[in-house]
Amino acid sequence: MHWFPLALVCALSLALADTATKKWLADRSAGELTLIRFGLPGLLLLPVFLSLGLPAPPPAFWGWLAAAMPLEILAMLLYVRAIRDHPLSATLPYVAFTPVFTALTGWLLLGETLSGTGLAGVVLVTAGAWGLNLRHAGRHPRTWLAPFAAMLRQTGSRLMLAVAAIYSVTAVLGKGALGLVPGHALAFGALYFVLLGGLTLLFFGLRRPALIGRALAGGARVWAVAGLMAAMVLTHFLALAQTETAYMIAVKRLSVLFGILLGAWVFREARLAGNLAAGALMLAGVALIVG
């Protein structure tokens, strides 16, 4: 299958997993949701990894992964709190700040630099975030920074900004590890989530073992969310194996718009037109940054 439909399925799977989490699992704790979105997909992807295998990587490979794993778990704890407790339209678009922060982390950890086009993308992402909170500017017409101040006052927005900052680090760490096993993107993706799932199960198994039982016995809705996350991971790396990373990420970020549309449809979230316009502006910025 061509990479483009795979990337679209990846974006839609992520948006559906977020919507299903908010719709069906709003009564679960952040820890249990992290188990469902990391631990259970890790179990589902274990056979995939075992069937593919991975050549013995150098020791540095495990150093990159060891640094990334706890940050991934922390990011997911914050992520599920944000989408569970706050409107999707007020949280998901801020994931678009990940490449903005990555401009700094990529330079610090891998020596990557941002082009003039990338800087223009940063401006567009920032403008989109301003647009999402534009309604607050009317209360303070002489203060154009009012939307940003409002964004920082909103718990859901703050949580997702923290997630974007953490993902900017884990994305660079993951890229560093993947560079040590070239040509094995799919096996690496399966291993990444198998390790995440195993560590999540171990972490909560030691602290709150009852959560594992609840997650495993959660029924069809729980496994549906886990299946959507597993589908997201597989299609992500299948698409990535067929094209440049920049192209795939740009398409995957359509999950932001899918999430806004699903939020309006399933949860009757307001201001659809304005949120879509601001979300599209942020995605345009992402496309420039990763392009």
Order of alpha helices (4+ residues) and beta strands (2+ residues): alpha-alpha-alpha-alpha-alpha-alpha-alpha-alpha-alpha-alpha-alpha-alpha-alpha-alpha
